Amino acid sequence: MENLGYIATFFIILSFMAQDLRNLRLLNLMGTILFLIYAILTHQKPLIAVNGFVAVVHFYNLLVDTQPGRFSSKWKIGDWF
């Protein structure tokens, strides 16, 4: 059971190394789903809540974001302000 948590952690960490936002979301979604399964199996309600919410947000953004090039490697954090 604990190995599932480590595998989920691996995907979350790997997602932070992604250069493309879509890849980041996909990798993070995989880790989030694994953490959600882990939380359900171990009855950890706070983890179920946060990972369930994050999974929905990633899934929604992956489905809705159809604008090509919207988030490219040229995008900078300063563009938010």
C-alpha positions in Angstrom: 0.0 0.0 0.0 2.8 2.4 0.9 4.4 1.8 -2.5 1.4 3.4 -4.1 2.1 6.6 -2.2 5.7 6.5 -3.3 4.7 6.0 -7.0 2.2 8.9 -6.7 5.0 11.1 -5.2 7.3 10.2 -8.1 4.7 11.4 -10.7 4.1 14.6 -8.7 7.8 15.4 -8.6 8.2 14.4 -12.2 5.5 16.9 -13.1 7.5 19.8 -11.7 10.2 19.0 -14.3 7.9 19.3 -17.3 8.6 22.2 -19.6 5.1 22.2 -21.2 2.0 23.0 -19.1 0.0 20.2 -20.8 2.7 17.6 -19.8 2.8 19.1 -16.3 -1.0 18.7 -16.0 -0.9 15.1 -17.3 1.9 13.9 -15.0 0.4 15.7 -12.0 -3.0 14.3 -12.8 -1.5 10.8 -12.8 0.1 11.4 -9.5 -3.1 13.0 -8.1 -5.2 10.0 -9.2 -2.8 7.6 -7.6 -2.8 9.7 -4.4 -6.6 9.7 -4.5 -6.7 5.9 -4.7 -4.2 5.7 -1.9 -6.3 8.1 0.2 -9.5 6.1 -0.4 -7.8 2.8 0.5 -6.4 4.3 3.7 -9.5 6.3 4.6 -7.7 9.7 4.7 -10.5 12.2 4.1 -8.4 15.3 3.9 -6.2 13.7 1.1 -9.4 12.5 -0.6 -10.7 16.0 -0.6 -7.6 17.8 -1.9 -6.6 15.2 -4.5 -10.2 14.9 -5.7 -10.4 18.7 -6.2 -7.0 18.9 -7.9 -7.9 16.0 -10.2 -11.1 17.7 -11.3 -9.2 21.0 -12.0 -6.5 19.2 -14.0 -9.1 17.1 -16.0 -11.2 20.2 -16.7 -8.2 22.3 -17.9 -7.0 19.5 -20.1 -10.4 19.1 -21.7 -11.2 22.8 -22.0 -7.8 24.3 -23.0 -8.0 24.1 -26.8 -6.1 27.2 -27.6 -2.8 26.0 -29.2 0.2 27.7 -27.9 -1.6 29.3 -25.0 0.9 28.0 -22.6 4.2 27.5 -24.2 7.7 27.4 -22.9 7.9 31.2 -23.7 5.3 31.9 -21.1 6.6 33.5 -18.0 5.3 33.9 -14.5 5.5 37.6 -14.9 2.7 37.4 -17.5 0.3 36.9 -14.6 0.8 40.4 -13.3 
